[in-house]
């Protein structure tokens, strides 16, 4: 399939396009919300495709500056073509932007009820894109992808819910299910996951940008046989922070992360005191620090505050 870029179907990377979008937003034009949302989805898609290309083995024979430029242009072309599809990220982002502008999402051409799964959608993503006589294949993207179907490749690169309230609301279901199984309060797990990830802002991702879904900073020690993600992290050695390379466990979903964390705490004898201290957030956090869960000397006090913050968020949601 061949696609051609035009002035109305491109990223707003030039000054004129960006200023035009700003002017529409300042005038509270409902269509500005959708156009801005489409730009955001295009940028996300472009980063995802770039990460997939970087993870693909190169032959080295035909790689040069010209071919890299052509590949980059084709990647941008595909990202623009993939954005703005009904029921996708653009609809969800449009609804949020419209509300922040004081507009009705329906006025911007989007129904909040249909965004990201509210309606059945099916679209065909090309496996080959042609540009200026060159072709690029994207085998991981080809085929129809309806909501609720095989969207694992999107989930692996999808941005995480950020901000305390969004983070708690998004993960509450998983935390509560695992809490019923393990006896560890959901707010304790939500608070610790929030502390470890900065409420979703600094999750552990692999070299190719894929999400590890590791919310608790659990390392991949010798006993771990699953997937791993290697990153640079901060460890406290003799009381001083040091940057070190470390391997962390990687999962297929956030709920797997909650479940593995609960398994670690309840089945490892070193955390027995923490399991017996679930009646108090402070006692639980202190027991985890004493057991060596983290090297930060202030970990217990930081975790206690994070748990209290998660509890406040839960109360706000319930209210």
Helices and strands as residue ranges (DSSP letters): H 15-26, H 30-54, H 65-82, H 89-100, G 105-108, G 112-114, E 124-125, E 128-131, E 134-137, E 143-144, H 152-157, H 164-182, H 186-197, E 228-237, E 240-249, H 254-267, G 269-271, H 272-275, H 281-290, H 299-318
